[in-house]
């Protein structure tokens, strides 16, 4: 019985690996039509449908942009003034990302992987331009590699 369970589990994992972006059946780059955009959560996270993969993996899937952090929509700042400051920046980052994605001819997710929350982790390009680089240049994002986040409570952190 145990042997049968492990065989079934192995087969399911192999099938899932082929269905996930970056798996054997898919390239390292995924194109998404702007019409497949479900919603933008904040300046570095959005949700899309990826019709080329099974719905369990590609429907309403979160995408977290690689290498950046933007202000949080749920501020953890200690003062009201600092919270207001962070939320204002968070709104700007979200609006800018929304406008870029909705106005795109093509959205490309490159260098895909998964983060600890099962979201896609990707370099996001809109019409061939790296969105993370644009957000950093506009002061709405900083470099981030998964370590301790820099707070946005007072002034925007340096990139």
C-alpha positions, 0 to 999 in steps of 0.5 A: 500500500505504501509503495502504491501511495509513493508511486502515485505521489511521484506521478502527481509531482512529475505531472505538476512539474510539467504543468508549472511555468519553468517545468519541462513542458513550458519555456522560461518565459510566459506571455500574458495578454492584458485581458488576462489581468485579474487584479493588481494587489499592490506595486509588486504583486498582481493576479493573472490567468494563464490559459496555457496551463491547467486552471489549478496552476494558472487561473487567478495566480499571483505574480510577485515581481522579482528583485523589488519591494514596493510600499505596503498597502497594509502599513506597519508604521507606528505613527499615523503620519508615517502610515499615511506616507506609506499608504500614499506611496503604495497607492502611487505604486499600485496605480502605476503598475495597474496603468502599465499592465492595462495599457500593455500590448504584451506582458511577459513573465521572464525567469519564472519560479515560485515564492514561499506563498506559491505565487509566480516570481518573475521579471515582468516586462511590459512591451519589452520594458522591465517594469521593476526598473521603471518603478525603482527609477520613479522612487516607488520600489527598491531592490529586494532579494528576499532578505529583511525588507527596508521600511517605507515609514518615513522616507523612501529607502534608497535603492 
